[in-house]
Amino acid sequence: MRVSSLSIAMLTGVGIIALSAPALAQSGGAQVPQADASSDGVDIIVTATRRAERLQDVPIAVSAVSGEQLAEGGFQKLADIQYQFSGVQFGSSPNDSGFRLRGVGSAGGFTSSSEQNVGTVVDNVVVPFGNPVNSLGDLERVEVLKGPQGTQFGKNASSGVVNITTKKPDIGAFSGKAFASYGELDEWNVNGSVNLPVSQNSALAVFGFYRSNDGFLKNVVLDKKWGGEKSYGARAKYLLEASDGLSIYLIGDYSKIKRTGPGQLWTLNRLPSFANPLMAARFGNLAALGVTPGIDNMQSVEDYDGYTSEENYGASLEVNIGLGEYQLTSITAWRRLNEGDQVFAIDGSSTSVFTAQQEGVDQSFLSQELRLSSPSGSALEFTAGVYGSKRKVGDGNDYSRAQLRPGAPFGGPIVSISGGQSNTQTRSDSLAAFFDGKYRLSEQFSLIGGFRYQYDWVKASFFSIEDPNYPSGTVVGGSFVAPYTPTATQYGDVKKGDWSGRAGAEFKVNPDLMFFGTIARGYLGPTVTFTGLTGRRTQVAPQTVRDITIGMKSQMFDRAVTFNANIFFDKYNNLQTSVFDGVEFVTENAGGFTAKGFETDLAWKVSPELTLTGGFTYSKTKFTDYVTACPKVVKAGYSCYLAADGVTSLLQAAGEPLSGAPKYSATAGADVRLPINDRLMVDWSANFYYRSRVQYAVAEAYAYQKGYGTIGLNAGIGHPDGNWRIGAFVRNLLDQRFHAAVITLPFSDAGGYVNWLTREGRRTVGVSAQLQF
């Protein structure tokens, strides 16, 4: 019944637009504010509240950067925006997956269903999985909204939103742009775009890209380089401004990524004790292989090859209709993620202890939003609407297999820890209604408020069948496969409704100084998960957060200087997080958690030739109540105890910081543009990024990484109008070695740890060229 209702709701949204369009073709639409051209500074226009406003007029903790600024820094991927914003991190390991704001991010692990704490929105569409922006060449701007944003952006925004806007087609203009860069590790980044007028009131924009780089991790056993990547894709956008009161915006995109090596790019950091002959046999050959464990180890000794790939594609249709001074917006979107076959090992040794094969988990997502916006500048300025979505994770053809050889290299049986070949599937449906806005009591003082109610349905299943490559009770490759019984289909489901919202006020002392304060409630719905390898089921309770933010936005010296700051206090209940249980990552709830601190952003246009920027975030995160599995090596100050069953060893992690959350992070930048004459200009930019020490597992003695800083430089010469440019860049100038994570080594005795490597943890020098017309 709920599926039918949701489908009807989505079709109704499209139908209302279609039926209304002819009658409303002459009505007016919303006006986009223009930057103040008379000031020495430049105002940034953002859509953080689903309407175009000056960043300085938005009573939210929000930062923004243009696509041009990202390109000038030599950045290539969406994850690179972390080097432009303080308080933003991007993790690529399961317990530190996706974006983090104020230290809090997604932590789903390898489970059948997980939701995001930090939402990703691309061109007004909430994207719950994958990365639809694999190249930065088509970006207009990126906005980072901190704190709960669920009132307008839904359940995937309980800790914030990364709001991405790509460049719209330019009606009436024929233009194009081409960019190419080449760097170390045979790194190519090529993209191009063309804008074509289709008629007097419509235009088509097409963008395509290709990126590739060789591997950077040497596997000394297989004599291969892992970490190589090749990606390509395109995005086409059609914009029709049918009249002053009707616009249609259609977007379609496709991208594909292929990677050499497994998704887990691991090297040995620390070894377990050799008191156990099994450990000595597995890791005693490292010296002979020329490998020294440690934080700087860049060599893998795994004897099992790996590879991954994925396709990401989708489409969206946005229709805007003027209803007098109001605007009705319909956004219909569909996305699909197809993961390719994957193989990997996670034992870290040159002995086949653990091997896995996955056929890839495919996902699809359908959403429909219908919202009404009041005119900007009215006494009551609001956006209200309804939203529905359907998400499907996995299908009947997605199987996972995993084999454990506990006695290797001394022989012994093969244990199918997946119980043959396993299958997990999840269906998630959601319906919501929302209202958000502000009421002006005077020209200076306004009240802020919003409310969203949503209802979620989640159904999950798990089963396994006999693995034809490792049949139960047979001999494979000279080893006996321990008998196993495939698991009959298990089901789990949960449904629940709840609310998110905010209330507060803003006070504008003058057009260049504003104070604001809000209290907000964020909500991340419940789910039921089955882990990807063993099918372990967990019932995950809803997560709520109460956020208090008090901030100031200011501009000085004829808007040449912009300084924004805020303090925040976030209190989470039932934080949804991920832990590694020695075999796989498991999603579970932590009882209580707090994050408190402050954030600042500074921009100073010293002169027409020089601009300075900076940001600083202090975020102290702390568990207030979190009972979890006892780590193998417990850090000083903590101790474990036996649960009521007398077997399970537990630890109370109260006082520990959140995994992957730095206490301090900072950015600084400088941009110089020196015109030589009316045909030639020299430009130079520099950026600095710092993050403090990070713990990757609660109370785990050695699962941490020290603080580090990186420097990026970019210099070039070209035409002042940007018609052409040639340049050179360097990322991570000082070759600062850092990792995506440091975690415990699976299937080993206490004391074993691995580095999870990332491409950004090494220096890259390159050159670039750009043309546009």
N, C-alpha and C positions, 0 to 999 in steps of 0.2 A: 504494500500500500504506500509506504513512504517513498519508494522509487517512482511510482506513478505520480504522486503529488509533486515531487521535486521536478520531474520532467515537465509536468503541466505548468509549474511556476516559471520554469525557464522559457518555455514556448510562449507563455503569456507575455513575458517581458518583450520578446521580439515582436509579438503580435501587436501590442499596444503601440510600439514605435511605428510599425508598418501602417497601421490604420490611421495613426495621427499625422503622419508626415504630410499628406497632401493638404490638409486643412491648416497646418501650422507653418507652411512654407514661408510666409511673410513676417513671422514674428521674430523678435530680436533675441540674440544670444548674449551670453555673459561676456563682459569686456575684460581683456587682459591688461593689467597695469603695466606701464612703461617705466623703465629706469629713468632716474633724474639725470638728464644729460648735462645739467648746469653744474653738477658737483664734481669735485676732483676725484672722488671715489666712484665705484661702479656698484649699483644695487644689483643683487641677485634675486631673480624671480624663482620661486619654488611652488610646489603643489602639495605641500605637506598636509594641508587640510582639505585636499581634493578640490581646491580652487587656486587660481594663480594669484600669488601675493608676494610682496617684498619679504625676503627672509626676515628683515628687521621688524616686520609687523606681525609675525607669527608667534603667538605665546606658547611655544613648544621648544624644548631643548633639541634644536635641529642644526646640523652643519651641512654645507653643500660645497661641491666642487664641479667645475665644468669639464666636459669631455676634452676640451682643448688643454686644460691644465694637466689632466692625466696623461695625455699624449706627450706633452712637453717633458714629463718626468721619465719618459722611456718605458712606461708601463704598458703591459699587453693584455692582462687578464683581469676579470672582475675582482678576483681575490686581492689584486694589488692595491685596491683602494684603502686597505689597512695602513699603507704607508703614507696616506694623505690625511687621515683623521686620527687624532688621539682617541683612545678608548674604544677603538675598533680592531678586532682581530679576526683572522680567518683560519679555521682549523681544517686539516685534511685527514685526520684520524678519527675513528668511530666515536671515541669518547670526547672528541673536541671537533665536531663536525659543523661546517658552515660558519656563519658570522656570529661574533660575540660582541655585545654592547654592554658596557659597564661590567665586564667580566662574565656575563651570562649569555649562553648561546644554546645551540641545539646539541642534544646528546642522545641520539637514538641507537647507536651501536648497530650491529648486524641483526636487527629484529625485523619482524614482518610488518610492523606498523610503528611509526614514530612521527611526532609532530614537531614543528619548529618553534623555538622561543623567539627567534628573530625572523621576521617575515621578509621575503623578497618580493617586491612588486615591480613589474616591468610594464611601462605604458598602461598603467591603471589596472593591470591584471595581477592578482595574487598567484605566485608560482610556488607550489608546495614541494617540488623536487627538481633535481638537476640544475644545470646552469644554462639558461637560454641566451646568455650574453658571453660568447667565447672570444669576442674581439671588442676592443674599446673604440675602434675607428668610427663607429656610428652613434656614439653617445652625445646627447645634448648636455646632460648633467646627472650627477648622483647626489641624492640627499640621504642623510642618516638621521633618523628620528629616534631619540633615545627615551627609554621608559615605555610603559604600556601604551600601545596605540590601537588596541583592539576595538575601540568605539567605531572607527571607520574601516580598519583593515582586518578585523576578525581575529579568530583564535590563534593564528600563527604569528601574532604580533604582541604577545603578552610581555615581551621585554624590549621591543623596538622594531623598527622597519628600515630596510635599505630600499629606498624608492628610486628607481632608475627610469630615466626618460630618454628615449632615442630621438634622433632628429626627424622632425616631420617633413613631408614633402613641401616644397616651396612653389606655390601656385604662380604660374606666369614666368618662371625662371628656368633656363636651361643651363645646368652647371654640372660639374664633375670634380672628382678628387681621386688621386692615387697616392698610395704610400707604400714604401718598402724599407725594411731594415734588415741588417745582417749582423750577427754577433757570434760570440764564442759558442762552442758545441754545435757548430753549423746551424745556428738559430736563424730561421727565416720568419719574418712577419710581413705579410703582404695583404693589403686590402684596398678596395676601391669602391667608389659609389658614383652614381649618376642620377640627376634629377631631371625628369622629362615632363614638360607641360603636355597634358592630354587634351585639355579644352580650356576655355577661358576661366573656368571655375574648378578645375581639377588638375592633379599632378600625380605622377608616379615616381617613387624613389626606390632604387635597387642598390643593395650593398652586398658585397661578397668579400670573403677573407680566406687566407690560408696561413697557418702557423705550423712550424715544426722545429724540433731540436733533437740532437742526439742524446743518448743516455749519459748520465753523470755518475752512476754507481757501478763500480767494477765488481762483477761476480767472478772471483778467482777460480772457482771450481768449474763453472760452465764456460769460462773465458768469454763472457758476454758483458755488454754495457746495458744496465737497466735504467729506467727513468726517461727514456726517449718518448716523444709525443708527436703526433701528427693530427692536426685538426683543420677542418674546412667547413664552410657553411655560407648561407646567404639569407638575407632578409629583404622582403619586398613590401612596400607600403603604398597604399592608394588613398588619397585624400580628395573628397568631393565637398566643396562648399556650395551646396545647391542653392542656398539663399542666405539672407542674413540670419535666418532662424533655423536652418537645417544643415548639418554637416554629417558626413559619413566617413569613417576612418577604418580601413581594412588593412590588417597586418598578417603576414605569413612568414615563418622562419624555419630554417632547417640547419642542423649542424651535426657533425660526427667527429669523434675523437678515438684514436687508436693509441695505445700505450705499450711500450716494450717493458717487460718485467711485470711483476705482480703489483696489485694496488698497495701492498705493504712493502715499502722499500726499507728493509731493516738491515742494520749492522749491529754487531755485538758491542755493547757498552761495558758490561761487567759479566763475569763468569760465576756460575755456581761453584760451590766447594767441590774439589775432586776427591773428597773422602768417599763418595759413592763411586765405585768403579764404572758405573754406567755413564756418569757425567764426564769422567776422565776419558772414557773411550770416545764420547761424542765430540769433545772439544779439545782433546789433547794434541791434535794435529795443527793447531793454529799457527804455531811458530814455523812449522815446515811449509805452510801455505803463505807465509809472509804477512800474517794478519795480527795486529795488536789491538785488542779490545780497548775502547775508550770513547770519550765524547767526540773525538776527531776521527774516528774510524770511518773510512769511506769505502770499505770493501766487504762484500757479502760472501759467505761460504755455503749458502744453501745449494743443495744439489738438485733441486726441483725447479724447473723453469716456470715462468709465469707470463701472463698477458691479460689485458682488459681492453674493452671498447664499449662505446655507447653512442646511440643516436638520440637526438633531442629535437623535437619539432612540434609546431603548433600554429594556431591561428586565432585571431581575435577580431571582433567587429564592434566598433564603438559608434553609436548614433547619438547625436545631440540635437534636441529640438527646443526651440524657444517657445515658452508659454507666457507671452507677454514679457515681463521682466524676469520671469523665472526660467530655469533650464532643466529639462528632463533628459537624463542620460541613461542609455542602455549599453551594457558591456557584456558581450557573450564571448566566451573563450573556451578553447579546447587545447590540451597538450598531451604529448605522449613521450615517454622515455623508454627506449629499448636498450637494455644492457646485453652486450655480447657474451659469449662463453668466457669463463674465467678459470684459470688454474693457479694454485699458489700453495706454498708451504709456510708455516709459521713456527717452525722449531728452531730456526737460526743456526742450524748445524749442517755439516756435509754428509750427515746420515739421514736417510729418509725415515724420520720419526712420525711426522704428520704430513699428509698430502690431502688436497681438496680440489674438487672440480665442481663448478657451478655453471648452470646454463644461462644465468642472468635473470634478473627479476624485472619484468616489464611493468610499467605503470602508465595509467591514463588519468586525466583530470578534466572535468567539464564544470564550468561555472557560469552563472548568470547573475548580474547585478543590475538593479533598476533604482536610480536615485534622482531626487529632486533637489535643486539648489536654488536658494533665494538670491536676489541681486546683491552684488557686493556693495557695501556702503549703507545698506538699509539698517534700520534700528535693530531688527532681528535678522541676523545673518546665519543661515543654517544649511545643512545638507542632511537629508533623510532618505532612507531607502530600504530595500530588501535585498537579500543575497541568498543564493543557493549553490551548492556544489556537490559533486559526486567524484570520489577518488577510488580507483581500483589498483591494488598492488598485487602483482603475481597472477598467474593463470595455471591451468592444469598441465602445462608443458614445461614449467620452470622447476627443474629439479636440482638439488644440491647433494653432493656426496663428499664424505670425509672419512679418511682412514687413519688410524693411530697404530703405531708399532711400538708399544711400550718397552719392549726388550731390546730394541735396536741399539747398537749394532750386533748384539749377541744372539739375535734370532728371536724366536717366539712368535705368537700368533699376530694376525692382523685383526684389529678391532674396528668394526664399522660404527663410529660414534654417531653417525647420522641414522643408524638403524636401517641401512640400505641406501636408497636414494629418497630424499625427503622433499616435501612440497609445502610451502606456506602461501596463504592467500589472505588478503584483507580487503574489506569494502568499508568505506567511510562516507557517510552522507551528512550534510549539514544544511540547516536553514536558519536564517537570522533576519532581524529587523533592527534598524538603528536610527538614531537622531543625534546630530552633533552641531553645535553652533555657539554663538555668543550674542548677548543682548547689550546694546549700548545704552547705559544710563545717562551718559553725557559724552561730550567730545573726548574726554580723557579717560573715563572709567567704564569698563565693560565687565559683565559677568560671563563666565565660560561654563559650558556644560554639555554632557553627552551621555547617551545610554545605548547599550546594545544587548539584545537578548538572542541567544542562539541555542539550538537543540542539535545534538549530535547522535548519530547511530553508527556504531562500529561493530563489524562482524569479522572474525578471523577463524582460520582453520589450519590444521596441520595433519599430514599423514606421511607415511613412508611405504615404499614397496621394495622388493628385493632388487639389489643392484646387480645387473647382469655382468658387470666387470668384476664384482667381488661377491659371488653367490655364497650364501650362508653355508658353513660347514664344508667348504671345498678348499683345494690347494691352488693358490695363485702365485706364480713366480717362485715356487719353492716354499712358500709360507702358508700356514693353515689359517683360513678365515674363521675366526671364532663364531660359533653359532649366534644368530640374532633373529629376533622376531620383528618383522615390520610392524609399525604402529598403525592401528586403525585410526580412522579420521577422528580427530579431536576438534571440538568447536569452542569458541569463546565469543561472547558478545557483551556489549554494554551500551546503554543509551542514557542520556542525561541532558538537561537544559540548565543554563545558568547565565549570568550577566557580567558585563564589563561596562565601565563608564568612567567619567571624570567630572570634576567640578572645580571651579576656581575663579580667578579674577585677573584682569590686567589693568594697569594704570599707566597712561602715557603722559609723562611730565611735559614733553614737547615732541615734535615729530622725530627727534633723534634720540630720545631716551624713554625706555619702557621698562616697567617692572611687572612681573607676573608670578603667580603662584597657583599650583594645581595639586589636587589629591586625586589619584586615579586607582582603579581596580583593574588588573589584568587577569585574564582567565585562559587557561589552556586545558582543553577538554580531556576526559578520560580515554583510555584505550586499552586494548588487550593485545598482547604481543606473544609471538612464538619466535624464539631465537633461530637464526638461520642454519646453525649446524645441528644442534641436538634437539630442537623443537621444545625447549623449555618454555613453559607458559608463565607469563606474569600479568597480573591484573593491575594496571597503572591508574592510580586515582587522579582526579582533576588537580591541576596546579593553579593556585591563585597568588597574586602579588598585589600588595598595597604600595603605591608609590607616592611620595611627597616630593615635589620639585618646586624650588623657589629660584627665580632667575632674573637676569637683567640683560637688556639689549641696548647697546649705545653706539652712536657714531659721533665723532668729534672732528674739529678742524675742517669744516665744510665737507664732512663725510669722507675725509681722507683716511681716517682711522676708524676701524670698527672693532669693538671689544664686547664680546658676549660671555656671560658666565652664569653658572647655576650651581646650586647645591642640591643633593638628592638623598633620599633614604628609601630603600626598597626592602620590604619584608615579604618573603615567600613562605607559603605553606605547601607541603607536599611537592617540593621541587622535583620535576622529572629529570633524572640524570642517568648516566650510564657508568657501569663498573665492569672491570675485567675479572672474571671468576677463575682465571687460569686456563680456560679453554676458549671462551668467547665473551663478547660484550653483551651485557644484560641491562635492559632498561628497567629502572625501578624508581620509587619515590624516596626522597630524603625528607625527614620530618619537618625541619625548619632551616631557614637560610636568610641572611641579610646581606645587603650591599649598600654601602653609604660612602659618600665622598663629594667631589666637586669636579666641574668641567669648565674649561675656558677656551675661547677661540679668539685670535687676534689677527687682524689684517691691516697693514699700514702702507698706503700708496705714498711713499716718500717723495716721489716725483713722477712725471710721466714715464721716466725710464726705469724706475726701481720700485718694486713691490716686495714687502716682507710679510710673511705669514707665520703663525705658530699656534699650537694647541697643547693643552696639558690636561690629563685626567688622573685623578686620584680616586681609586675605587677599592675600598676594603671589604672583601667578601669573607663571610664566616658562616659555617654551619652552626646552628643553635641546637639541633637535635638530628642525629643521623646514625642509626645503627646499621652497620654493613659488615660484610665478610672480613675476617681478619687478614691483613696483608701478610705476605711471606716474610718480609723484613720490616718490622714495625719501627717507626722513627721514635726518637727519644721523647719521653713525656706521655706516651700512650701505652696501653696494655690491653690484651685481649681477655675474653672470658668465655666460658662455655654456656651455650644456650640451654633451655629447659630440657632439650632432648639428650643432653649430656655428651653430644658428639660435635655439633656445629660450633666452630670458634667465631665469635663476634667481637666487634669493636665499636665503641661509641666515639664517633668522629667529631663531636661538638668542639668548636674552636678552630677546626681546619679550614683553610681557604677552599674555594671552589676550584675543581680541576681546570687547568688551562687559563686561569684568571690572573693577570698581572695586577699588582697593586698600583704601579705607576706606569703611565705611557705618555709619550710626548712626540710631537712633530714640530719641525721648523723648516721654513723654506724661504728662498730668495729668487726673484725673477728680474732679470735685467734685459732691457730692449734698447739698443743704441742705434738710431738711424744714422747712416753715413751720408746718404743723400736721398733723393726722392725715389730711387730705384734699388737701394741696398740697405739692409739692416742686419746688425749682429745681435744675437740673443744668447742668453746664458741663464741657466736655472740650476738650483741645487735644492735637495731635500734631505732632511735628517729624520730618522725614526728611532725611537727607543722604547723598549718594554723591559720591565723589571723581572726578577726571578719568578718562575712559574712552577707550580706543583701539578703533576699530571695524574696522581692517584692519591686519595686521602690517606694520610698517615703512613704512606709507603716511603721508606727511608731514602731510596735513591732514584725515585721517579720524579725528577725535577730537572730544570734547565736554568742556568744562571741568566741574569739580565744581559741584554746585548743591544747594540745600536748599529744602524746601517746608514750609509750615505749614498745618494744618487746624484749624478751630474749629467747635464745635457747642454750642449753648445751647438750653435749653428749660424749660418748666414743665408740670407734670402731676401725676397722682395718684401717691402713693408706691408703690402696688401695680402701676403701669404700665397701669391701665385706660384712660387717655388721656394724650396728650402733644401739645403743639404746640411747634415749635422753629424755629431758623434755623441755617444752616450755611454755611461757606465752605471750599472746597478750594483749595489753592495761593494762600494769602492775599496774598502779595507779587507775584503774577502772574509767577513765575519761568518764563522761557521755556526749555524744554529739548525735546529731540527723542528719538525712538526710536532713531535712528542718524544718522550722517553718513558717506556712502560716495561713491566715485568716480562721476562722471557717465558713463554708458555711451555708446558711439559718438561720443566726442569726443576731441580731442587732450588731452595731459597738462595738468593744472591745473584741470579741471572737477570740481566736487563738488556734491552735493545734500544737503539736510536731509530726513530722513524724519520727518514730523510725527506727533504723538500728541495726542489730546484732553486728556490730563492736563497738557500743557505750557502751560496758561493758567488764569486764575482763574475759579472758578465760585461764585456766591453764590446761595443758595436758601432755601426754607422747607419745613417738613414737618409732617405731622400723623399721629397714630397712635391707633387704638382697639383694645381687646381685651376679650374676655369669657371 
